[in-house]
Amino acid sequence: ARPVSRFAEMLPLLRLATLVVLAVPTPTPNFKWAERLDKVFLTVLVPAMSDVKVNLSPDGRVQVTALSGSDGLRMKLDLELYGQIDDARSTWFQHSNRIDLTIVKAGTMVRWFQLLRGAKVHPNMQVDWSKYKDYDEELDEIEVKSGARGIPVPDTDPEMKNAVGDYWQRRRQEAREKGGMPDLNEVTKAADKAWEASDKKTSYQDLVQQMWKEATDSRTRERQLELDEDEWAATGGKGRAKDEM
């Protein structure tokens, strides 16, 4: 009988090792998101990344791959967004530890109120509180910028312009006094997603408290900016907000 070669003896082990390698799933990075009427913000978190590839399809599919420098693993994010997108107008930018994507929605400006098609949650998904904006606040901004709240006041009538400015300043003050706290329902939803993503190993109460604090701090910064803008307007452009703009 012919002697069995060393390679022939090791061949079954090599085949098994190959199958094991192929069976290991590509890790999915964590990511954050926020939404506007016309766009979606995605931030993909990959430490010390390199060899980044981004593919955006009009049907709403988003594919991001990158090599993680911390452990040398190839990471991949593959999402099907809720609606169609304008891939030609969408942009992305690579930083050292994250990829920022601004994805432009296709068609009519409308909120999706969920990111993914067919699923409302993803284990690696978090709300991006730094870019979060309440739906009503966004509509409010659009009305102000478009002049939809009334006939635009010409610059040639300064008294009427000041009166209109005072009116909306009072309205903003009333809104601050009535609704100065974050939306508890939104905070709870975000905590639910983060808790599921941690396989329920993190304290749910701690997550809620952390996200409530982040949302409250964000709302406080927004309100302070409004106050600074009101002060700047009231002093004819001599207040603190002018120096910060």
The 8 nearest C-alpha neighbors of each residue, nearest first, counted from 0:
[[1, 2, 3, 4, 7, 5, 8, 6],
 [0, 2, 3, 4, 7, 5, 8, 6],
 [1, 3, 4, 0, 5, 7, 8, 6],
 [4, 2, 7, 1, 5, 8, 6, 0],
 [3, 5, 7, 6, 2, 8, 9, 1],
 [4, 6, 8, 7, 9, 3, 10, 2],
 [7, 5, 9, 8, 4, 10, 3, 11],
 [8, 6, 10, 4, 9, 5, 3, 11],
 [7, 9, 5, 6, 10, 4, 3, 11],
 [8, 10, 6, 12, 7, 11, 13, 5],
 [9, 11, 13, 7, 12, 8, 6, 14],
 [12, 10, 14, 13, 9, 15, 8, 7],
 [11, 13, 15, 9, 14, 10, 16, 8],
 [14, 12, 10, 16, 15, 11, 17, 9],
 [13, 15, 11, 17, 12, 16, 10, 18],
 [14, 16, 12, 18, 17, 13, 11, 19],
 [15, 17, 19, 13, 18, 14, 12, 20],
 [18, 16, 14, 20, 15, 19, 21, 13],
 [17, 19, 21, 15, 16, 20, 22, 14],
 [18, 20, 16, 22, 17, 21, 15, 23],
 [21, 19, 17, 22, 23, 18, 16, 24],
 [22, 20, 18, 19, 23, 17, 24, 16],
 [21, 23, 19, 20, 18, 24, 17, 25],
 [22, 24, 20, 21, 19, 25, 26, 18],
 [25, 23, 26, 22, 21, 20, 27, 74],
 [24, 26, 74, 75, 27, 23, 73, 72],
 [27, 25, 74, 24, 75, 28, 73, 72],
 [26, 28, 75, 76, 74, 25, 29, 123],
 [29, 27, 44, 45, 74, 30, 76, 26],
 [28, 30, 123, 44, 124, 43, 27, 31],
 [29, 31, 43, 124, 42, 44, 123, 125],
 [32, 30, 125, 127, 42, 126, 124, 41],
 [33, 31, 41, 127, 126, 40, 42, 125],
 [34, 32, 40, 131, 127, 39, 130, 126],
 [33, 35, 39, 40, 38, 36, 32, 131],
 [34, 36, 38, 37, 39, 110, 33, 132],
 [37, 35, 109, 110, 108, 38, 34, 137],
 [36, 38, 108, 104, 35, 103, 109, 39],
 [37, 39, 103, 104, 35, 102, 36, 34],
 [40, 38, 34, 102, 33, 101, 35, 41],
 [39, 41, 101, 33, 32, 100, 34, 102],
 [42, 40, 32, 100, 31, 99, 43, 39],
 [43, 41, 99, 31, 30, 98, 100, 44],
 [42, 44, 30, 98, 97, 29, 41, 45],
 [43, 45, 97, 29, 30, 96, 28, 42],
 [44, 46, 96, 97, 48, 67, 28, 43],
 [47, 45, 96, 48, 67, 69, 68, 44],
 [48, 46, 68, 96, 95, 67, 69, 45],
 [49, 47, 67, 68, 66, 46, 45, 96],
 [48, 50, 66, 51, 65, 67, 47, 68],
 [51, 49, 65, 66, 52, 48, 64, 67],
 [52, 50, 65, 49, 64, 53, 66, 48],
 [51, 53, 64, 63, 65, 50, 54, 62],
 [54, 52, 63, 62, 64, 55, 51, 61],
 [53, 55, 62, 61, 63, 56, 52, 60],
 [56, 54, 61, 86, 60, 62, 53, 57],
 [55, 57, 60, 58, 59, 86, 61, 54],
 [58, 56, 84, 59, 86, 83, 85, 55],
 [57, 59, 83, 56, 60, 84, 82, 79],
 [60, 58, 83, 80, 57, 84, 56, 79],
 [59, 61, 79, 56, 78, 58, 55, 80],
 [60, 62, 55, 78, 77, 54, 79, 59],
 [63, 61, 77, 54, 76, 53, 78, 55],
 [62, 64, 53, 76, 75, 52, 54, 77],
 [65, 63, 75, 52, 74, 51, 76, 53],
 [66, 64, 51, 74, 50, 73, 49, 48],
 [65, 67, 73, 49, 48, 72, 50, 74],
 [68, 66, 48, 71, 72, 69, 46, 47],
 [67, 69, 47, 71, 48, 70, 66, 46],
 [68, 70, 67, 71, 46, 47, 72, 48],
 [69, 71, 72, 68, 67, 66, 46, 73],
 [72, 70, 68, 67, 69, 66, 73, 48],
 [73, 71, 67, 70, 66, 74, 68, 26],
 [72, 74, 66, 65, 67, 71, 25, 75],
 [75, 73, 26, 65, 64, 27, 25, 72],
 [76, 74, 64, 27, 63, 26, 77, 25],
 [75, 77, 63, 27, 62, 64, 28, 78],
 [76, 78, 62, 61, 75, 63, 79, 60],
 [79, 77, 61, 60, 80, 76, 62, 115],
 [80, 78, 60, 59, 115, 116, 61, 81],
 [81, 79, 115, 59, 116, 82, 114, 60],
 [80, 82, 116, 115, 114, 79, 111, 113],
 [83, 81, 80, 59, 84, 58, 116, 104],
 [82, 84, 59, 58, 105, 57, 104, 85],
 [83, 85, 104, 105, 57, 59, 86, 103],
 [84, 86, 105, 103, 87, 88, 104, 57],
 [85, 87, 89, 88, 57, 55, 84, 56],
 [88, 86, 85, 89, 90, 57, 55, 103],
 [89, 87, 86, 85, 103, 90, 102, 84],
 [88, 90, 102, 86, 103, 87, 101, 85],
 [91, 89, 101, 100, 88, 102, 92, 86],
 [90, 92, 100, 99, 101, 93, 98, 89],
 [91, 93, 99, 98, 100, 94, 90, 97],
 [92, 94, 98, 97, 99, 95, 91, 51],
 [95, 93, 97, 96, 98, 92, 99, 48],
 [94, 96, 47, 97, 48, 93, 46, 98],
 [97, 95, 46, 45, 47, 94, 44, 48],
 [98, 96, 44, 94, 43, 45, 95, 93],
 [97, 99, 93, 43, 42, 92, 94, 100],
 [100, 98, 42, 92, 91, 41, 93, 97],
 [101, 99, 91, 41, 90, 40, 102, 42],
 [100, 102, 40, 90, 89, 39, 91, 103],
 [101, 103, 89, 39, 38, 100, 40, 104],
 [104, 102, 38, 89, 85, 84, 37, 88],
 [103, 105, 84, 38, 37, 85, 83, 102],
 [106, 104, 84, 85, 83, 103, 107, 82],
 [105, 107, 108, 104, 83, 84, 85, 109],
 [106, 108, 109, 105, 37, 104, 36, 110],
 [109, 107, 36, 37, 106, 110, 104, 105],
 [108, 110, 36, 107, 111, 37, 35, 104],
 [109, 111, 36, 112, 35, 108, 34, 37],
 [110, 112, 113, 109, 81, 114, 82, 34],
 [113, 111, 110, 114, 34, 81, 109, 119],
 [114, 112, 111, 119, 115, 81, 116, 118],
 [113, 115, 81, 80, 119, 112, 111, 116],
 [116, 114, 80, 81, 118, 79, 119, 113],
 [117, 115, 81, 80, 118, 79, 114, 82],
 [116, 118, 115, 119, 81, 79, 80, 120],
 [119, 117, 115, 116, 120, 121, 114, 113],
 [118, 120, 113, 115, 114, 117, 121, 116],
 [121, 119, 118, 192, 122, 124, 115, 114],
 [120, 122, 124, 123, 119, 192, 196, 118],
 [121, 123, 196, 124, 195, 120, 192, 193],
 [124, 122, 29, 121, 196, 30, 125, 28],
 [125, 123, 121, 30, 31, 122, 29, 126],
 [126, 124, 31, 127, 30, 193, 32, 189],
 [125, 127, 32, 31, 128, 189, 33, 124],
 [128, 126, 31, 32, 129, 33, 130, 131],
 [127, 129, 131, 130, 126, 214, 213, 217],
 [128, 130, 127, 131, 217, 33, 214, 213],
 [131, 129, 128, 127, 33, 132, 40, 34],
 [130, 132, 128, 33, 129, 127, 133, 34],
 [133, 131, 134, 130, 137, 136, 35, 34],
 [132, 134, 136, 135, 137, 131, 182, 138],
 [133, 135, 137, 136, 132, 138, 35, 110],
 [136, 134, 138, 137, 133, 139, 132, 140],
 [137, 135, 139, 133, 138, 134, 140, 132],
 [136, 138, 140, 134, 139, 135, 141, 133],
 [139, 137, 141, 135, 140, 136, 142, 134],
 [138, 140, 136, 142, 137, 141, 135, 143],
 [141, 139, 137, 143, 138, 142, 144, 136],
 [140, 142, 138, 144, 143, 139, 145, 137],
 [143, 141, 147, 139, 145, 140, 144, 146],
 [142, 144, 140, 146, 141, 145, 139, 147],
 [145, 143, 141, 142, 146, 140, 147, 139],
 [144, 146, 142, 147, 143, 141, 148, 140],
 [147, 145, 143, 148, 144, 142, 151, 149],
 [148, 146, 142, 145, 149, 143, 150, 144],
 [149, 147, 146, 142, 143, 150, 145, 151],
 [148, 150, 147, 146, 151, 152, 142, 143],
 [149, 151, 152, 146, 148, 147, 153, 145],
 [152, 150, 146, 149, 153, 147, 148, 160],
 [151, 153, 160, 150, 154, 159, 156, 163],
 [154, 152, 155, 156, 151, 160, 157, 159],
 [153, 155, 156, 157, 152, 160, 159, 151],
 [154, 156, 153, 157, 152, 160, 158, 159],
 [155, 157, 154, 159, 158, 153, 160, 152],
 [158, 156, 160, 159, 155, 161, 154, 153],
 [159, 157, 161, 160, 156, 162, 163, 155],
 [158, 160, 162, 161, 157, 156, 163, 152],
 [159, 161, 157, 163, 158, 162, 152, 164],
 [162, 160, 164, 158, 159, 163, 157, 165],
 [163, 161, 159, 165, 164, 160, 158, 166],
 [162, 164, 166, 160, 165, 161, 159, 167],
 [163, 165, 161, 162, 167, 166, 168, 160],
 [164, 166, 168, 162, 163, 167, 161, 169],
 [165, 167, 163, 169, 168, 164, 162, 170],
 [168, 166, 170, 169, 164, 165, 171, 163],
 [167, 169, 165, 171, 170, 166, 164, 172],
 [170, 168, 172, 166, 167, 171, 173, 165],
 [171, 169, 167, 173, 168, 172, 174, 166],
 [172, 170, 174, 168, 169, 173, 167, 175],
 [171, 173, 169, 175, 170, 174, 168, 176],
 [174, 172, 170, 176, 171, 175, 177, 169],
 [173, 175, 171, 177, 172, 176, 178, 170],
 [176, 174, 172, 179, 173, 178, 177, 171],
 [175, 177, 173, 174, 178, 179, 172, 171],
 [178, 176, 174, 175, 179, 173, 180, 172],
 [179, 177, 175, 180, 174, 176, 181, 173],
 [178, 180, 175, 176, 177, 181, 218, 174],
 [179, 181, 178, 182, 215, 218, 183, 214],
 [182, 180, 183, 215, 214, 179, 218, 211],
 [181, 183, 185, 184, 186, 180, 214, 187],
 [184, 182, 186, 185, 181, 187, 211, 180],
 [183, 185, 187, 182, 186, 188, 189, 181],
 [186, 184, 188, 182, 187, 183, 189, 181],
 [185, 187, 183, 189, 188, 184, 211, 190],
 [188, 186, 190, 184, 189, 185, 183, 191],
 [187, 189, 191, 185, 190, 186, 184, 192],
 [188, 190, 186, 192, 191, 187, 126, 185],
 [189, 191, 187, 193, 188, 192, 207, 206],
 [192, 190, 188, 194, 189, 193, 187, 195],
 [193, 191, 195, 189, 194, 190, 196, 188],
 [194, 192, 196, 190, 195, 191, 189, 197],
 [193, 195, 191, 199, 197, 196, 192, 190],
 [194, 196, 198, 192, 197, 193, 199, 191],
 [197, 195, 122, 193, 194, 198, 123, 192],
 [196, 198, 194, 199, 195, 200, 201, 193],
 [199, 197, 195, 200, 196, 194, 201, 122],
 [200, 198, 194, 197, 195, 201, 196, 202],
 [201, 199, 198, 197, 202, 194, 203, 195],
 [202, 200, 199, 203, 197, 194, 206, 205],
 [203, 201, 205, 204, 206, 200, 199, 194],
 [204, 202, 206, 205, 201, 194, 207, 190],
 [203, 205, 207, 206, 202, 208, 209, 190],
 [204, 206, 208, 202, 203, 207, 209, 201],
 [207, 205, 203, 209, 204, 208, 190, 210],
 [206, 208, 204, 210, 190, 205, 209, 211],
 [207, 209, 211, 205, 206, 210, 212, 204],
 [210, 208, 206, 212, 211, 207, 205, 213],
 [211, 209, 213, 207, 212, 208, 214, 206],
 [210, 212, 208, 214, 213, 209, 207, 215],
 [211, 213, 215, 209, 210, 214, 216, 208],
 [214, 212, 210, 216, 211, 215, 217, 209],
 [213, 215, 217, 211, 212, 216, 210, 181],
 [216, 214, 212, 218, 217, 213, 211, 181],
 [217, 215, 219, 213, 218, 214, 212, 220],
 [218, 216, 214, 220, 215, 219, 213, 221],
 [217, 219, 221, 215, 220, 216, 214, 222],
 [220, 218, 216, 222, 221, 217, 215, 223],
 [221, 219, 223, 217, 218, 222, 224, 216],
 [222, 220, 218, 224, 219, 223, 217, 225],
 [221, 223, 225, 219, 224, 220, 218, 226],
 [224, 222, 226, 220, 225, 221, 219, 227],
 [223, 225, 227, 221, 222, 226, 228, 220],
 [226, 224, 228, 222, 223, 227, 229, 221],
 [227, 225, 223, 229, 228, 224, 230, 222],
 [226, 228, 240, 230, 224, 225, 229, 231],
 [227, 229, 231, 225, 226, 230, 240, 232],
 [230, 228, 226, 232, 231, 227, 233, 225],
 [231, 229, 227, 233, 228, 232, 238, 226],
 [230, 232, 238, 236, 228, 234, 229, 240],
 [233, 231, 229, 235, 230, 234, 236, 228],
 [232, 234, 230, 231, 235, 229, 236, 238],
 [235, 233, 237, 231, 232, 236, 238, 230],
 [236, 234, 232, 233, 237, 231, 238, 230],
 [235, 237, 231, 234, 232, 238, 241, 233],
 [238, 236, 234, 235, 231, 241, 239, 232],
 [239, 237, 231, 240, 230, 236, 234, 241],
 [238, 240, 241, 242, 227, 231, 243, 237],
 [241, 239, 227, 243, 231, 242, 228, 238],
 [240, 242, 244, 239, 243, 238, 236, 231],
 [241, 243, 240, 239, 244, 238, 237, 231],
 [242, 244, 240, 241, 239, 227, 224, 238],
 [243, 241, 242, 240, 239, 228, 227, 224]]
